[in-house]
Structure formats: structure tokens, C-alpha cells
Amino acid sequence: MTTAPLLYVCVRPQQGAAAAEYESFRSAARLDASQLVQHDLVRDALPPDVFDRYSGFFVGGSPFNLTDPESSKTDVQRRLESDLERIASGVIDPPPGSPETAGLFTCYGIGVVTRLLGGVVSRAYPEDTGPVLVELTQDGRSDPLLGTLARSFTALTAHKEGSEAVPDGGTLLATNAGCPVQAYRVGDRLYATQFHPEPTTRAFTERMAVYRDDGYFPANDYETVAGRVLAASVTEPVRLLRAFARTFGPG
């Protein structure tokens, strides 16, 4: 434990969705606003002293895709991806003179870590918007953080791309049939999940409303998909955030 706060890193251009995601992380991790600070990476570059100011990082989701052609990416997306790689690199190998930090990269963020480590992110493993069943691997069941969860649990997903395999240096912690790389760990302080660990079902449907025309599901099916989400029980994923905050957050 440390006295330094954790940092929520926003990578969503839509400010309303970003504000709601921050609240989901904060509430799920049971932190107050002084313990979980937020930084809008879409609009502001990463501060140079970020590893000295924070004990760890929550990286949220984004409508951006790693697999978009480089020619179609905006300067903002390229800079944002570079800054996220800097966070992941700094967690794995702290800059000289800086303390150790920890990181939890979710959804879009897992692709950033996979690519950084030389792995392949592709469109071969999308998952529909809504609840999916996730199962811990043997390594996941013995992991200090994911091992606190049930061996099989329901989580919420909505993504167009996924990691083809765990990259070199990673340990697979959770999987399922639709997207085999659901969570992995690098070293003992960097975690990445394909599923969203932070939202309640209600918060997830509100996020769905923001992105209903972005191709995650047919816009006309919103009520049907939202109904499936609201009927799901997602008690386990938030326990990952609480375990991360207890282990790496401010005491």
C-alpha cells in the first residue's frame, strides 16, 4: 500500500461516457475522488512525472481500435496509443529513479499491451455487446487478484478486436470460447482484461446508448440487448478492481 493515489486514464472522446466510466471505476474500487484521480488522455498528453505522482493506473475502454489502418487514425489516437504504451512500459520496467507502479488495462487497453509486447491484435475475436461467461485458468485461480473471484463468472463485453494469443512475457489468467484471451498478467504488477470489470449493468446500458450507432450492435436492437444486460449478474468483475485497489492503491 502507498499514500499516492491511483490514476484513471480516460481514452474516450465522448466526455459524458468518460465521466460515467470514471464513476464506475471509482465506485467499484471503493475509492473516493482523492484516492482515484482522473486524466483525460484524449485531450491532454501524459504528464512527464506521472510515475512519480501515482501508485497505479486504471485504463478504461474506448471506441478506438488498434486494428484500424494507420492511415485512418487521427493524430490524437496515435498520440494516445503512444502514451498508453508509455504507461505499460513504465509499469513493467520503472523509469530510473521512479518507484514501482501497477496497471490494469481494460478492453481497448489490452490490445495496447498485447501490441507493445509483440503480440497480434486482430478482428478475429470480437464479442457481442452484453454478458459473457468467463473462466479462470489454473494460473488465474492462483493469481493474487483474480484468484479472489469465482472460477467461472459473468462479465460484460463489447469489442470488435482481440488478442490472438497471450504475448511473450504474459500469463493467461482468464478465457472463454468467443475470445480466448480474456485476462493476463505481465510480471506481478501489470494486468490486462478484455472484459469490462467496472460497470454495473445499468451503467453499461447507459454507455450502450452513447455508442448505439457505432456498430457494436444493431441500433434497433438496443432494448433487446439492454434487457439481456440488465438481467445479468456481474458481481465478480468488480472484485478484481477492489483487490487491485487494496494491493496497489492508497492505504
C-alpha positions in Angstrom: 0.0 0.0 0.0 1.0 3.6 -0.6 -0.2 7.1 0.1 -0.1 8.0 -3.6 -3.4 7.9 -5.4 -4.4 5.8 -8.4 -5.0 7.4 -11.8 -8.0 6.7 -14.0 -6.8 7.3 -17.6 -9.7 8.3 -19.9 -9.4 7.3 -23.6 -13.0 8.0 -24.6 -13.6 11.1 -26.8 -17.2 11.3 -25.5 -16.9 13.3 -22.3 -20.2 12.1 -20.8 -19.3 8.4 -21.3 -15.8 9.1 -19.9 -17.2 10.8 -16.7 -19.6 7.9 -16.2 -16.8 5.4 -16.7 -14.6 7.2 -14.1 -17.5 7.0 -11.6 -17.9 3.3 -12.3 -14.2 2.6 -11.6 -14.3 4.8 -8.5 -17.4 3.2 -7.1 -16.4 -0.4 -8.0 -13.0 0.0 -6.4 -14.5 1.8 -3.4 -12.2 4.8 -3.6 -13.0 8.4 -3.1 -12.1 11.3 -5.5 -8.8 11.9 -3.7 -7.8 8.3 -4.0 -8.6 7.9 -7.7 -7.6 10.9 -9.7 -8.6 11.2 -13.4 -6.7 12.3 -16.5 -8.3 12.9 -19.9 -5.7 11.4 -22.3 -7.8 12.3 -25.3 -7.3 16.0 -24.7 -4.1 16.2 -22.6 -0.9 14.3 -23.1 0.5 12.2 -20.3 2.4 14.3 -17.7 6.2 13.6 -17.7 6.2 12.9 -13.9 3.2 10.5 -14.0 5.2 7.6 -12.5 6.3 9.7 -9.5 2.7 11.0 -8.7 0.6 7.9 -8.8 0.8 4.4 -7.4 -1.0 2.8 -10.3 -3.3 3.2 -13.3 -6.8 2.1 -14.4 -7.1 2.4 -18.2 -10.7 2.5 -19.4 -12.2 1.4 -22.7 -12.5 3.4 -26.0 -14.3 3.4 -29.3 -10.9 3.5 -30.9 -9.5 0.2 -32.4 -5.8 -0.8 -32.6 -6.5 -2.6 -35.8 -7.8 0.5 -37.6 -5.5 1.3 -40.6 -2.8 3.7 -39.5 -3.7 5.9 -42.4 -7.2 6.3 -40.9 -6.1 7.1 -37.3 -6.1 10.7 -36.1 -3.1 12.4 -34.6 -4.9 12.2 -31.3 -5.3 8.4 -31.5 -1.7 7.9 -32.4 -0.5 10.1 -29.5 -2.9 8.4 -27.2 -1.7 4.9 -28.1 1.9 6.0 -27.6 1.1 7.4 -24.2 -0.7 4.2 -23.2 2.4 2.2 -24.3 4.5 4.5 -22.1 2.3 3.7 -19.1 2.5 -0.1 -19.8 6.3 0.1 -20.3 6.8 2.1 -17.1 4.8 -0.4 -15.1 6.8 -3.3 -16.5 10.2 -1.5 -16.2 10.0 1.6 -14.0 11.9 4.7 -15.2 15.2 5.3 -13.4 14.6 6.9 -10.1 10.8 6.3 -10.1 9.0 3.9 -7.8 7.2 0.8 -8.9 3.6 1.3 -10.1 0.9 -1.0 -11.2 -1.6 -1.0 -14.1 -4.9 -2.5 -15.1 -5.7 -2.1 -18.8 -9.2 -2.9 -19.9 -10.9 -3.7 -23.2 -9.1 -1.4 -25.8 -6.2 -1.2 -23.3 -5.5 -5.0 -23.5 -4.8 -4.5 -27.2 -2.3 -1.8 -26.5 -0.3 -4.0 -24.1 -0.5 -7.0 -26.5 0.9 -5.0 -29.4 3.6 -3.4 -27.2 4.8 -6.9 -26.2 4.9 -8.1 -29.8 1.6 -9.9 -29.9 -1.1 -9.7 -32.5 -4.4 -7.9 -32.2 -6.9 -8.8 -34.8 -10.6 -8.7 -35.7 -10.8 -12.5 -35.4 -12.2 -12.5 -31.8 -14.9 -9.9 -31.4 -17.7 -10.3 -28.8 -21.2 -9.1 -28.9 -22.4 -6.4 -26.6 -23.6 -8.0 -23.4 -22.9 -10.6 -20.8 -20.5 -13.5 -21.4 -19.2 -16.3 -19.3 -15.5 -16.1 -18.3 -13.5 -18.9 -16.8 -10.3 -18.6 -14.8 -7.3 -20.7 -15.9 -5.2 -22.6 -13.4 -2.8 -19.7 -13.2 -5.8 -17.4 -12.8 -7.1 -19.4 -9.8 -3.8 -18.9 -8.1 -3.3 -15.3 -9.0 -3.3 -12.8 -6.1 -6.0 -10.7 -7.6 -8.1 -12.8 -10.0 -7.9 -15.7 -7.6 -10.3 -13.9 -5.3 -13.0 -14.3 -7.9 -15.2 -17.3 -8.6 -13.7 -19.8 -11.0 -16.4 -19.0 -13.6 -18.3 -15.7 -13.7 -20.3 -13.4 -15.9 -18.7 -10.2 -17.2 -19.7 -7.6 -19.7 -18.1 -7.2 -23.1 -18.4 -5.1 -26.3 -15.4 -5.1 -28.6 -14.5 -5.5 -32.3 -11.0 -6.9 -31.9 -9.0 -9.1 -29.5 -5.6 -10.6 -28.8 -4.8 -13.7 -30.9 -2.7 -15.1 -28.1 -1.1 -14.1 -24.9 2.1 -12.1 -25.8 5.5 -13.1 -24.7 6.0 -12.5 -21.0 2.3 -12.7 -20.2 0.5 -15.3 -18.2 -3.1 -16.2 -19.2 -5.5 -15.8 -16.3 -9.0 -16.0 -17.8 -10.5 -17.2 -21.0 -13.7 -18.2 -22.9 -14.7 -19.7 -26.2 -15.5 -16.5 -28.0 -12.3 -14.6 -27.1 -9.7 -16.9 -25.6 -7.6 -14.1 -24.2 -9.8 -12.6 -21.5 -7.2 -11.6 -19.0 -3.5 -11.9 -18.5 -0.7 -10.6 -16.2 2.8 -9.4 -17.1 5.2 -9.7 -14.2 3.3 -9.1 -10.9 2.0 -5.6 -11.4 0.5 -5.3 -14.9 -2.9 -6.7 -15.6 -5.0 -6.6 -18.8 -8.6 -7.7 -19.3 -10.7 -7.9 -22.4 -13.9 -7.7 -20.4 -15.1 -4.6 -18.6 -14.6 -5.1 -14.8 -16.1 -1.7 -13.7 -19.7 -1.1 -14.8 -22.9 -2.1 -13.2 -25.5 -3.4 -15.6 -27.4 -0.1 -15.5 -24.2 1.9 -16.2 -23.4 -0.4 -19.1 -26.8 0.2 -20.8 -26.3 3.9 -20.4 -22.9 3.5 -22.2 -24.6 1.4 -24.8 -26.9 4.3 -25.5 -23.9 6.6 -26.3 -22.5 4.1 -28.8 -25.7 2.6 -30.2 -24.8 3.9 -33.7 -21.1 2.8 -33.6 -21.6 -0.8 -34.9 -21.3 -2.7 -31.6 -24.9 -4.0 -32.1 -27.8 -3.1 -34.4 -29.2 0.2 -33.2 -32.7 -1.1 -33.5 -31.9 -3.9 -31.1 -30.9 -1.6 -28.2 -33.9 -2.5 -26.0 -33.4 -6.3 -26.5 -29.6 -6.1 -25.8 -30.1 -3.8 -22.9 -32.7 -6.3 -21.4 -30.1 -9.1 -21.6 -27.6 -6.8 -19.8 -29.9 -5.8 -17.1 -30.9 -9.4 -16.4 -27.3 -10.4 -15.9 -25.5 -10.7 -12.5 -22.0 -9.2 -12.7 -20.9 -9.4 -9.0 -17.4 -10.9 -9.7 -15.6 -8.5 -12.0 -15.7 -5.5 -9.6 -14.0 -7.7 -7.0 -10.9 -7.5 -9.3 -10.9 -3.7 -9.0 -11.2 -3.9 -5.3 -8.4 -6.3 -5.0 -6.2 -4.1 -7.2 -7.0 -1.0 -5.2 -6.3 -2.9 -1.9 -3.0 -4.2 -3.2 -1.6 -1.2 -5.2 -3.8 1.8 -4.2 -3.6 4.4 -1.4 -3.8 2.9 2.1 
